[in-house]
Amino acid sequence: MLLQIDTPLPSRKPKKTKVRLIWTSVIIGLFALGSTFAATININSGNDVDFGQGLLHATACDTSIVLHPTSGFVNGSPGEFKMSHVSLDQIDSSAPHCKGVDFHIKFYPSSGGDALILYTDNDGNDIDELNVYDEGTRFISNGVRTFTISQIGTSGFRLALGDSAFPITGLGKITVETTPHIYHVGETGPSDGIVFVYEKLGFPCGPTLNKLCHNLEIAPADWFGTGEDPILPWSTNAFGSTTVPLLNGYGPSASAPYSWDVGAGLAATLAIIAQNGPYDPTSNSYAAGAAYAYQGGGYTDWHLPNFGEAVKFNAVYGKLIGELGVSPLKEYWTSEECGSAGAYKIARDGSNTFYVGGCNGKYVFVHPLRPIHAF
């Protein structure tokens, strides 16, 4: 019995790759062998049957991951071996490797053709893959209704197929594919904050709105290094009564374009910084500068939210107050002016809702801030 694995060369486009595990003869013949790849096969012992000690393969996010499929004997008339589990181990879950990617695992018949259908979802769609998200510190099954996922330390996961286990006779290959993860609202983001916006078609973002993003993430609780949000003025004293000029056609003023557009908060933040100068925690400290100076997750586009971005916080209000430690009792700065001497804040009312609040003096008043970024 020959067990073959094909490992592709590293792709120049690390977005996607596929690895095939192929049984090149009748798979039931495997059990006639005493061992394969130094593994001992125990039949009718109540233990799993191993397809080898592990099969090394490469994906777009890592150069060496161990794929380990196992089967178990199921009594019946007749009894048969079924694929019971599949594991991936020795995964490098750091950034920029596998953190933030999805693993897609499919099973194909030896007769060729499409991947085997594993289950039907609540919308009546036939699902032909296992989908697992590498969050960085844990693995999360995406949309897997009938499977149980368990951790292998911090380096891998094991999926039990449950009621969807299928006979291994006729199984021809297993494929593993990695793709960038699609972050949905409420998930932990790539910088360990909370994703509070997901738009499938995307929205304009970047310093001049010349990029396309799909998500907004709010910074984690320890983003400032103290466990507390800094409490700062909106501007420096020198510009506390001066309107911020537009930068590249975009600015923070409520009467300027894009003040409500999701994705335009960075442009407003950069306009504020262009007026007030580079941030310095001791000699030039103000809200927009502190937000932009943060570079969590390696991102350099952290900023104060504008109107449209700030009101989106309500989609994850509970997570902000709980997991991220955002104070429900305090008012937070936005990147929007309300005249030459004032800026808007987001506030909270009795219904546990953030809304665009009143106007406070840009230097006379101080409020906390929590940066966000688009990706």
N, C-alpha and C positions, 0 to 999 in steps of 0.2 A: 504493500500500500504506500503510495507516494503522496505526501502532503506538501503542497507547493505554495509559497507566498511570493507575490510579485511586489517589489518595493520600487515605486517610481523615483526618478531623479528629482531633486528639489525643483519646484516650479519657480519661474521668474515672476509669477503672479501668485503670491502667497495667500490669496483669498480662498482657494478651494483646491482640494486634492482628494484622490480616491485610492483606496488600497483594497486589494482583493485577496481573500483567503480561499484557495481552491482545492477541493477534493477531486483528484483526477481519475479515480476509479470508483466502483460501487462502494458507498460509504459504509455499508454494513460489514464489509470485509475488514474494516478496522478492528472489530472486536475479536477477530480470529487471531490477531497478533497479541503476543504477550505484553508488548509495550510499544510505545511510539514516542520518539523524542525523549527517551529516558523516563517516561511516565508509566506507572503501573496501572493497569485497567482491571478493576474489580467488577465482575458481573454478578448481579443478584445479591450483592452484599449490603444493600441499603445505602451505599455511598454513590457519589457522583462518578461518572466515567469521564476521564480527562482526555482531551485531544492534545496531549503534549504539555510540557511545562510552561509554555508561553511562546508566542510567536512575535518576534520583533518586527516592527514596521515603522514607517515614517509618515508623518502628516505635515500639513503646511505649518503648523504651529510648533512642532517638536520633531526631533530627529530620531527618537527611539522611544516607542511606546509598546507595551506588551499587550497583545490581544489574546484572550483566554476564553474560548467557548467550552462549556461543559454540558453533559447530558445526564439524564437519570432514567432508570428503568421504571416504567409504569405498568403495573399489573392490569390485566384485562383479558379479553378473549378476541384476538391473542394479545399477549403482552408485547410491549415495544419500547424501544429507547426513544426519548424525546429530548429535544434541545431545551434545557431547563434554565440555564444561566449564560450570560456573556459578560466578560469583564474587560476593562481597560485599566492598565496600571503603569506605574513609572512615568506619569504625565508631569511635565514641567508646567505648573499652573501659575508661574510668575508672568509679569508683563515684561517684554512684549510677546511672550510665547503663547501659551494656551489660555491665559486669563482672558475672558471675554469672547470665547468661541463656543460654538455648538458642535457636538459630535453627533453625526447621523449614522446609524447602524442599520443595514438592510441585509436580508437573507434572500438568496436566489435559488431556484430549483436547478438540479443538474441537467434537466431537459432544456434549459435556456428560457428566455422570455423575461417578463417583468418580475420585480421583487414580490415576495410573498406578502399577502395582506395579513396584518397582525390583528387588527380590530377595526371596528367601525365607531367613529366618534358620535357625540350627541347630535351633530348636525347631519348624520347619515353619510359622512365622508369615509371612504376606505383609507386606512392609515397603513403604510407599508414600511415605516421606519421607527426606530427608537431614537429619541432626540434628547440629548443631555447637555446642559449648559454648565460650563466651567466658570464659576463665579470668582475663583481665585483661592478661596479658603474652603469651598465646598462645591459639590456637584448637585445639580437640581434637574430633575426630569421635567421636560416640557411637554405638556399635553399627553402624557402617558397615563392612561386610565387604568389599565389592567396589569401594570408592572410595578414591582417594588424595587427601589433603588437603595443601596447601602454603600457607605464609604469604605474605601480601602485606605485607611490612614488619611493622609492629606494628598496622596498621589494618584488616586484612581477611584473607580466605582465598579459596583457589581449590580447587574440588573437581573432580577428573577422574572421569568416570562409568565409565570402563573398560569391562568386558564388559557393563555394564548400559546403555550408550549406546543411545538409541532414535531412530528416524527422526523428523525434525522435521515431516514432512508429517502433518497432522492434530493437531499440538500446538496447543492453544488458549490456555493460560495457565500462568503460574508464580505460585505464592503463596509469600510469606515471612511467617512467623509467629514471634513471640518469646514465650517463657514463662520464668518463673523456673526456674533449673536445679535438678534433683534431685541432690543431692550423695550419692555413694556412698562406702563405706568405702575409704580409701586415696587419695582425691582431695585435691588442694590445696583448702582451704576458702576462704571469702570473705575471711578475714583472713590468708591466706597461710600458715596452719598446715596440719595434716593432719586430715581428717575420720576419726574412729575409731568413730563410731556412726551408723548409719542405720536408722530404724524407719519403715516405710511408713505404718503407722497412727498413728504419733506417740506421744508420752509427755508426761505433765504436766511443766511447767517453770515458771520464773518465781519471784519472791520468795515467793509463797504457793501455788505449783503450780496457778495459775489460767490458765495459758497452755498451748498445745499446740506442741511442737517435734518435729522429726524427726531432728535431727543433733546431735552433739557434735563440737567442733573443739578441738584442742590448739594452744596458741600457738606461733608460729615461733621459730626459734633466737635471733633478735635481739630478742625481745619486751622484754627489760629494758634494751636499749640498749648492753649491754656484750659481747654474744656469749656470756656466761656466765649460768647461772641464779643468782640471789641465794641466799645461804645464811643463813637467818634462824631465830630461835626461832618456835615455833608461836604463842605469846602474849607479851604484855608481862610484865615482872617482877611488876607489881602483881597480875596475875591468874594467875600461874603455878601456883597450887595451888587455884584456884577453878573449880568446874564452870560451864560456860556456860549461862545460863538459856535456855529456849526462846524463840524470837521468832516471833510469829504462829502458834504451835503447832508450829513446826518447829525443830530444833536439831541440833547436831553429835554429841551423845552417842550411843554405840553402842547404848544401850538405848532411845533415843528412836525414834519412828516415822520411816520413810523413810530410814534410814541406808544402806540398800542400793538404794534406788530411783534408777534413772537419771533425772536431771533435778532431783533434790532437793539437789544439792551447793550451789547458789546460796543456798538458804534457810539451810543450815548456815553458810555463809561469812558471811552477813549477821548471823546470831546471834553469831558470834565478834566481828565488828566492833562490834556494838551493845554488847558488854561491854568491849572493849579500846580503843574510841575510834577517831577518824579516823586513817588511816595518815599518817605523816610519815617520810621516809627517814632523818632524822637524830634526831628526838626521840621518835618512836613507831613503830618499825619492827618488823613481825611478818609472818608468812607470809600469812595471810588478807587482811590489809590491802593488802599488795603485789600480790596476785593481783587483787583487786577494783579497785585503782587503775589497772590496765592497761586501755586502751580501744582496742586494735587493731581496725582495720576499722570504727571508729565504734561498736562494741558496748560496752555498759555493764554487761554481766552476767558478766564474767569472774570465775572463782572457783576455789577449791581443789576437787578432785574428792572425792566421798565414796567409800565402799567400792565400790558398784556401778559407779560411773563409772570408778574407777581400774583395776579389773581388765579393763575393755574396752580398755585400752591394748595388750593383747596382740594384738589384731587387726591392728595396724600396727607391731608391735615393730621390725621392720627399718627402717621409715621413720623412726621416732622416734630410733633409735640413729644412723642414717645422715644423712638429710636434715635433721632438726631438732636434732641434736646433743645429745639427751638422754643423759646419762652412764649406761652400764650398770653402773658401779661404785659409784654412789651411791644412797642411799635418799631418797625424796621424801615430803614431808608429804601427808597427806590431811586432810579437814575433820572427821575423827571423833575424839572423845575416848575415852580408855580409863581413865576415873576422873577425879577432880578435878585431878590433877597430871600427867596423861599424855595423849598423843595418838598415834594410829596413823600408820604410814608404809607406803608400798609399797616392796617390796624385790625383788631379783632372785636367782634361783637358777641352778644350772649348766645348766638347760635353756632358757635365754634366755626366761624367763617372769617377768613382774611378778606379785607376789602381795601380799596384805595382810600386812605384816610385824609386827614386835613393837611394843611400847609404849615410848615415850621421854618423858622429862620435857618438859613444854611450854615451859619457859624454860631449863632446864638444858642441853638438847641443841639443836643447830642442824642443819638439813637444807636442801637446796635445794628449790625449788618450781617448778612449771610450771602456769600457769593454763589452764583450759578454759572454753568457753562453749557454750550450747545455742541452737539457732535452728531 
